[in-house]
Each structure stands twice: as structure tokens, then as C-alpha cells.
């Protein structure tokens, strides 16, 4: 097996970005969960804005508010205005009004897309420390909160700034699909009063804590993830075909150009030997227009997405293997 | 007008069904606590609007936002414009939520509460009033809900009475899981907790189950030794528990286990293969 680093997005401990850790308040977690639960049924993504502040090398997220979904009837809905009004109102009640990022829910882990890249780039450009929080509701329903924070690597930021998405640009910056996003570790922190509240809830709540995590029947989830992986791989192969045709075309063109130049030279030598003036040098590049190279950015995104899928699937299988061995141990005692 | 707290005996006004239970989502109380922590200097309590849904017998509170207000000995001012604006903004995100009442931090219901409640009666049909004791006056953070009912002698002194309602906490499944994670922060000294990943989570769950099993075992030992009297209902639960482990003949179980493990291994292998492929593809293309 390839001995690549296991983490698809580089979560090395020497992040050279200004944010080394994210600290989230429990309230934000609850609000994100609620937002998805109420408004995000189906495969629509729900989005919202994160508010907080920056303390040394930590990004503290203290509050958030949801964004309404794009509906057809609100064609002239002004997002900026909504945001401005919300922030103004929240300032009145002393909630931190520094925009530090945004959150988005994802469907089976598919979030690496052009839209996300653009949004995150504009955020990071405006505010250096912003992050995007990806919340996976389906994985959470399986038993453990799945919340990840990502930022664009500085290299990718540079490329986005130049808008140079060609192959040479990417090669220059040495951006592979593995260093597109960097994951920032998250820590949840609660204030004392909230801890009091948690004690209270534990006492009062009659809901037994469900142990979904230990359930063995999760093959449907695996199926879905693999399905999406296959779709992406199909996209990838299409892209590869495009690239192959492009490179074939370029090489054919090179050959044609070469032949043309040779023929020219031959003719010129012939003419010289006959004493006639040589044919004028024509502009070769105008005659043979090079074919348009396919955009590399999409390939990069698809590769990144495939990588994320693979990561989640592997996590999932390792969990399941553990559970299966536990079930075996349980049976072993009985039989 | 004194605000007495008596069990509901007043005749309900015709045509309006009065809810008996208030279901609260923990996110609401967390929000309230947070606004209390951020209150202005000098303010002793914060108030705000409650949003949610109403059905025949209960009211479900799903969201809230705080409203700036000023309170002094003899007067109270609430920024109603702000309240309206915020409600409009919230409606854009979740159009199904309506104003169902208001909240205040603190333990008692004061005279000012009556005035504020009146204002909210204009916004909602039967507004409920929620108090969250953030100052822990009663020793713990009690959350209580009230409905108002008129009382007094008609034609003469009329007042308002707040009748208590029962409060229940409801969770969505995912909320449950979120709360479980948050509970872990209680025990750590810095009140923080990282998000664990894959196998550690399974290990954690297994440890929890093991703990529960050992408690049950300790109880059984006590019963057998005669220290504790046996409880039949507990015995029935225990029997259910033991029955839950399915009795499968050994070979069948072996085959099931093996096929499952094979599936998972195959998937792992394929994903590793895919990852290698895209790595190769990248190298070839960028070349």
C-alpha cells in the first residue's frame, strides 16, 4: 500500500497559519445542530455565519446565526442586508460581532466544490483567520459529533489571488490535492454557567442516551458513501479523458508544425538553389492555434473530494471492524 | 397587583386551548444563559423573546433571542422595535417559528414582568413566560414556565396571576449526541474537550457499556448475597437484556462475521487503491 500520510488534508502540528486551534462554545454546536435539523431536511445544504474573536493563536467562536436558504420567490433577497442587520442587532445585545467564518452542512462528506473554495477565499482574504466549519449531520446521527474546521493553505490562497488556475500555475505553487485545505483542531469549551446548565439537564432529562455508535447495522451508510465515491471517480475519469485528448491534440499539432517548418525549409533551399527569393516567413503560431488546455482546478477539486470520501470511508470501516470484533467476543461467551 | 402562584383553577377563556406542557430544547436555555453572561453593566436580568411552535396540548420552544431593555425601580423600557426586527430576520430563516412568549432570567416574577407580559400578549395569543434562574438563587438553575390568567373581582380590582406549567426537555437525536459531547466538558478542569475520532469513540462507548454492565453486576451480587431485596421488574429487565444477545449457532455466526469483515477489508483496500490512483494522476498531469 502507498505509504502516504494517512491524513488527506494536512493536519500537521506545524501549521504555518495564524490559527492553530479553534475553540467553540457549546452553544454554537447546539445552534448548528438545530439549524440543520429544522431547515435542512433533504440534501440541501444549510449555511450560516460564525461570530467570535481571535485570541493569540486561537480562534474562539462564541456565537453564530443561520442564513436563510435561497428560495425562488426571494429573488431579490438581499443577503448582505440580512447580514448587516443581524450583526447590528446582535451588537446591541453584546454578542461578538466579528465575522470569523462560516459553517455549512454537508451530505455524506461532499463539500469540496468550487463554490466552497470561492466563499472561503473571499472570507480568508477579508479576514485572515476565518475558517469554514463543516458539519456532517448523517455521521453525527450515527453516534458521534462530526464537526471539522478547514482553512485554505497559504499556497492555495496565492493561486486564488492570481486567478491562475492553469497547470503551470499549479505546478509553480506546488499545490496538490493534499495541500488544498488544512484542518484545524477543534476544542469545545463551556463557561461555568453552562456547566451548571448541563448538570441540570442531566438530572432532568428522561431521554436515555442512545448508543447509536455501537449499532452494527450501518451498511446503508457505507453504500451511500461508496456510491458518491463512484460518481466522483466517474467525473475524474471524464476529466482524465479530456486531458488525454488535449495532450494528444497538442502533440499532433507540434508534429504538424514541425512538418510545416521542414517543408518550408526544403522549399526555401530549393528556391535558393534555383535563385528565387525565399518565401516569406509566416507567423506559425497564428496558423496553428494551440488547443485550449483544460482547466486544472476542477481536477484538483475532484481529487480533493475523492480523498475526503476515502478518508471518511476508511474511518467508518475501522470503526465497524472494531464493533464486529466486539460482537464476536460477546458471542464467544455464549456459544 | 400581587403576582400569586397558585395552581390553575381559573376557568379558561373560551375558544383558547391552554397548553399544559412546555417542551424546551436545550439550545434555548443555553442561549439564555449566554445572553445573561453578556448582559450590560448594571442590569440584573435579561429578557428576550421565545420562538417556537404551538400545538394542541403543548408548546415547543425551539429558538430565542434577547431584547435590550432597561429596568429601574419604577419604570421599565423594552426596545420593541428591536424585537420586531429580530423576529422578522428570524422568520426569514425559519418561517414556521412564531412568537410564543418571552423569558427573563432570575427567580421571581416582578411587577415589571406583568407589564412586559402584557406587551407580549399583543404579539402572541397565549404567551408563556419562562424564568431561568441564572443567579442560582434557588440553589440550582431552575427553569420554570408560567401562563397568565386574570384574577380578581370583576369590575373591581383585577390582577394577573401566573400559573405554572410543567417543563420538559426535548431533544432531536443529533441534539442528544451533541449534548453528550458537551457533558464531557464538565469533568475536565479547563472545561474543554477535543473532538475524538473513529476508534477512540468506539472505545469510549464500549467503556461506557462496560461501566453500566458492572453496575448491574454489582446489583445482582448484592441481591444474591441477600443485601438488597430483589425487585421483580428489574429482574424482568435483566432477562430481556440477556435475551437480546441472539443465540446463533457457532458456524453461522463465523460465516456472518467473516463475510462482514471481508466486505470491510475490501472497501478499505479499494479506497486505498483510489487514493494511490489520484496521487499518480496528479503526478502525471502536473509533470
Contacts between the chains, C-beta under 8 A, distances in Angstrom:
chain1	res1	chain2	res2	distance
A	1	B	272	5.2
A	1	B	276	7.7
A	2	B	272	7.0
A	2	B	275	6.9
A	2	B	276	4.4
A	2	B	279	6.7
A	4	B	275	7.0
A	4	B	276	7.8
A	4	B	279	6.5
A	8	B	275	7.6
A	23	B	192	7.3
A	25	B	34	7.5
A	26	B	30	6.4
A	26	B	182	4.3
A	26	B	185	7.1
A	27	B	27	7.2
A	27	B	30	4.6
A	27	B	31	6.3
A	27	B	34	5.3
A	29	B	178	5.3
A	29	B	181	7.4
A	29	B	182	6.9
A	30	B	26	6.4
A	30	B	27	3.9
A	30	B	30	5.7
A	30	B	175	6.7
A	30	B	178	5.8
A	30	B	179	7.6
A	30	B	182	7.7
A	31	B	27	5.8
A	31	B	31	7.7
A	33	B	27	7.7
A	33	B	172	7.1
A	33	B	174	4.9
A	33	B	175	5.4
A	33	B	178	4.9
A	34	B	25	6.7
A	34	B	27	5.0
A	34	B	62	6.9
A	34	B	63	7.5
A	34	B	172	7.4
A	34	B	175	6.8
A	35	B	93	7.7
A	36	B	174	7.5
A	37	B	172	4.7
A	37	B	174	6.1
A	37	B	175	7.1
A	38	B	62	6.9
A	38	B	94	5.8
A	39	B	93	6.8
A	39	B	94	5.9
A	62	B	34	8.0
A	63	B	34	7.3
A	66	B	93	4.8
A	66	B	94	7.9
A	67	B	93	7.1
A	68	B	92	4.3
A	68	B	93	4.6
A	77	B	92	7.7
A	82	B	89	6.5
A	82	B	92	6.6
A	85	B	85	6.9
A	85	B	89	6.0
A	86	B	89	5.7
A	89	B	82	6.3
A	89	B	85	6.1
A	89	B	86	5.5
A	89	B	89	7.2
A	92	B	68	5.2
A	92	B	79	7.6
A	92	B	82	6.4
A	93	B	35	6.2
A	93	B	38	6.8
A	93	B	46	7.9
A	93	B	65	7.9
A	93	B	66	4.7
A	93	B	67	7.7
A	93	B	68	5.9
A	94	B	38	4.1
A	94	B	39	7.1
A	94	B	40	6.7
A	95	B	38	6.4
A	137	B	174	6.0
A	140	B	174	4.9
A	140	B	177	5.7
A	140	B	178	7.5
A	141	B	173	5.6
A	141	B	174	5.5
A	141	B	177	7.4
A	143	B	177	6.5
A	143	B	201	7.1
A	143	B	205	7.2
A	144	B	177	6.8
A	144	B	181	7.7
A	144	B	196	7.3
A	144	B	201	4.6
A	145	B	177	5.8
A	145	B	178	5.7
A	145	B	181	4.9
A	145	B	195	6.4
A	147	B	195	6.4
A	167	B	285	7.1
A	167	B	286	6.5
A	170	B	286	6.5
A	171	B	286	4.9
A	176	B	282	5.4
A	176	B	286	7.7
A	177	B	278	6.7
A	177	B	282	6.3
A	185	B	194	6.6
A	185	B	195	8.0
A	186	B	194	7.0
A	186	B	195	5.3
A	187	B	192	4.9
A	187	B	193	6.8
A	187	B	194	5.3
A	187	B	195	7.9
A	188	B	181	6.8
A	188	B	182	6.6
A	188	B	185	5.9
A	188	B	192	6.5
A	188	B	193	5.1
A	188	B	194	7.7
A	188	B	195	7.2
A	189	B	185	6.8
A	189	B	190	7.6
A	189	B	191	5.7
A	189	B	192	4.6
A	189	B	193	7.9
A	190	B	182	6.4
A	190	B	185	4.8
A	190	B	186	7.9
A	190	B	191	5.4
A	191	B	33	7.8
A	191	B	34	7.9
A	191	B	37	6.2
A	191	B	191	7.5
A	192	B	191	7.5
A	193	B	33	4.9
A	193	B	36	7.2
A	193	B	37	6.2
A	193	B	134	6.2
A	193	B	141	7.7
A	194	B	30	6.1
A	194	B	33	5.7
A	194	B	34	7.6
A	194	B	182	7.9
A	195	B	185	7.1
A	195	B	186	5.2
A	195	B	191	6.5
A	196	B	136	7.0
A	196	B	140	7.5
A	196	B	141	5.1
A	197	B	26	7.7
A	197	B	29	5.9
A	197	B	30	6.4
A	197	B	33	5.6
A	197	B	141	5.7
A	198	B	179	7.5
A	198	B	182	6.1
A	198	B	183	5.6
A	198	B	185	7.7
A	198	B	186	5.6
A	199	B	140	8.0
A	199	B	186	6.8
A	200	B	140	6.2
A	200	B	141	4.9
A	200	B	142	7.9
A	200	B	143	7.7
A	201	B	26	5.8
A	201	B	29	8.0
A	201	B	169	6.3
A	201	B	179	6.7
A	202	B	183	6.5
A	204	B	169	5.9
A	205	B	169	5.1
A	205	B	171	7.4
A	206	B	168	7.9
A	207	B	169	7.6
A	207	B	170	7.9
A	207	B	171	5.7
A	207	B	176	6.4
A	209	B	176	6.6
A	209	B	180	5.8
A	210	B	173	7.0
A	210	B	176	6.3
A	211	B	205	6.0
A	211	B	208	7.5
A	211	B	209	7.0
A	212	B	173	7.7
A	212	B	177	7.6
A	213	B	201	6.1
A	213	B	202	6.6
A	213	B	205	4.5
A	214	B	202	7.3
A	214	B	205	5.2
A	214	B	206	7.2
A	214	B	209	6.9
A	219	B	263	8.0
A	222	B	267	6.9
A	226	B	267	6.9
A	229	B	271	7.5
A	229	B	274	7.1
A	233	B	274	6.6
A	236	B	278	7.0
A	236	B	281	7.5
A	240	B	281	6.6
A	243	B	285	6.2
A	296	B	285	7.3
A	299	B	281	7.9
A	299	B	285	6.8
A	303	B	278	4.6
A	303	B	281	7.2
A	303	B	282	6.3
A	306	B	274	6.2
A	306	B	275	7.7
A	306	B	278	5.6
A	307	B	275	6.3
A	307	B	278	6.7
A	309	B	271	7.8
A	310	B	271	4.1
A	310	B	272	7.6
A	310	B	274	5.7
A	310	B	275	5.0
A	313	B	267	6.2
A	313	B	268	7.8
A	313	B	271	5.0
A	314	B	268	5.9
A	314	B	271	5.6
A	314	B	272	7.7
A	315	B	197	6.8
A	315	B	198	4.4
A	316	B	198	7.8
A	317	B	264	4.4
A	317	B	265	7.8
A	317	B	267	5.4
A	317	B	268	5.0
A	318	B	198	5.4
A	318	B	199	5.8
A	318	B	268	7.8
A	319	B	198	5.1
A	319	B	199	6.5
A	319	B	201	7.2
A	319	B	202	5.3
A	320	B	260	7.8
A	320	B	264	5.5
A	321	B	261	6.7
A	321	B	264	5.5
A	322	B	199	5.7
A	322	B	202	4.6
A	322	B	203	7.7
A	323	B	202	6.3
A	324	B	257	6.1
A	324	B	260	5.6
A	324	B	261	6.0
A	324	B	264	7.6
A	326	B	202	7.9
A	326	B	206	6.3
A	327	B	257	7.3
A	328	B	253	7.8
A	328	B	257	5.6
A	330	B	245	6.1
A	331	B	245	7.5
A	331	B	248	7.0
A	331	B	250	8.0
A	331	B	253	5.4
A	334	B	245	6.0
A	334	B	247	6.8
A	335	B	248	7.7
A	335	B	249	7.6
A	335	B	250	4.7
A	335	B	253	7.1
